[in-house]
């Protein structure tokens, strides 16, 4: 291993990476667009349910019940005004009571999820029972298991940061894979090996180049969107480990791809598989526990926990161990395949 040679090779690899206009474009475009999207998304979650009511007759029991529950509904003088308020999302949903106050019609915006529609219908039915005097005399007690997230809901702008970070890292990883593939097919590696350059020098220089092109953009993204807080060192550490993990994937893809289309094909397939855990972060419960068998889960989920739940190193030590172990195995596999191709 020659440090001077490794330095020259690393510089050469970085220059070649950014000479590829496609990967340079998606790096800059991805970084800028992701930052813009984060700042455009809402910074908080509105957990309040605004209720609209229209009834020709006074709702004495409902008024008393809602006042006791500290709920202040909006009363409308006409059905059209109520519908307009629901359509304009001035309220969460509206309830129309019939003249004899025995039937109801629930007005719900069209883009409300089915779970919330059921919840709104349930609330409306309960209010009707209250007005009719059919409430049950039941004493109940609420016990929250785990952390109570009321008032602590995580906005999409923070949920999506780990996902965008992973997308940035993976895009740069495909650039590394493409560079490896091009140098093998273009016989550049063989020309280098005819000089004092060794296979180890090439491996180390490609790893350093991969670290620079994946770690720096992702770190810039984190600083631009989150700043430097108390958990910043832990974020930097898991980013570094995550970049090592994805670099190993880049070696694997580059060693089995014969050209750019091969990189796109194999890389695209790997990209889709590794992206599945991200959906669980953006929308919890999208997939069941099987996504934890995909190693990228431990990068995205680890970042998510650090950013949004203030966890410590001890809490994510298992995530880091899985990333290091999986990355090491993939690095050895990609390295052995690369050695076989270059003889």
Secondary structure as GFF3:
##gff-version 3
##sequence-region A 1 343
A	DSSP	alpha_helix	3	19	.	.	.	ID=ss1
A	DSSP	alpha_helix	21	40	.	.	.	ID=ss2
A	DSSP	beta_strand	51	54	.	.	.	ID=ss3
A	DSSP	alpha_helix	60	68	.	.	.	ID=ss4
A	DSSP	beta_strand	74	75	.	.	.	ID=ss5
A	DSSP	alpha_helix	79	87	.	.	.	ID=ss6
A	DSSP	beta_strand	93	97	.	.	.	ID=ss7
A	DSSP	beta_strand	104	108	.	.	.	ID=ss8
A	DSSP	alpha_helix	114	132	.	.	.	ID=ss9
A	DSSP	alpha_helix	156	185	.	.	.	ID=ss10
A	DSSP	alpha_helix	188	193	.	.	.	ID=ss11
A	DSSP	alpha_helix	199	226	.	.	.	ID=ss12
A	DSSP	alpha_helix	232	256	.	.	.	ID=ss13
A	DSSP	alpha_helix	260	282	.	.	.	ID=ss14
A	DSSP	three_ten_helix	289	293	.	.	.	ID=ss15
A	DSSP	alpha_helix	296	309	.	.	.	ID=ss16
A	DSSP	alpha_helix	313	342	.	.	.	ID=ss17
###
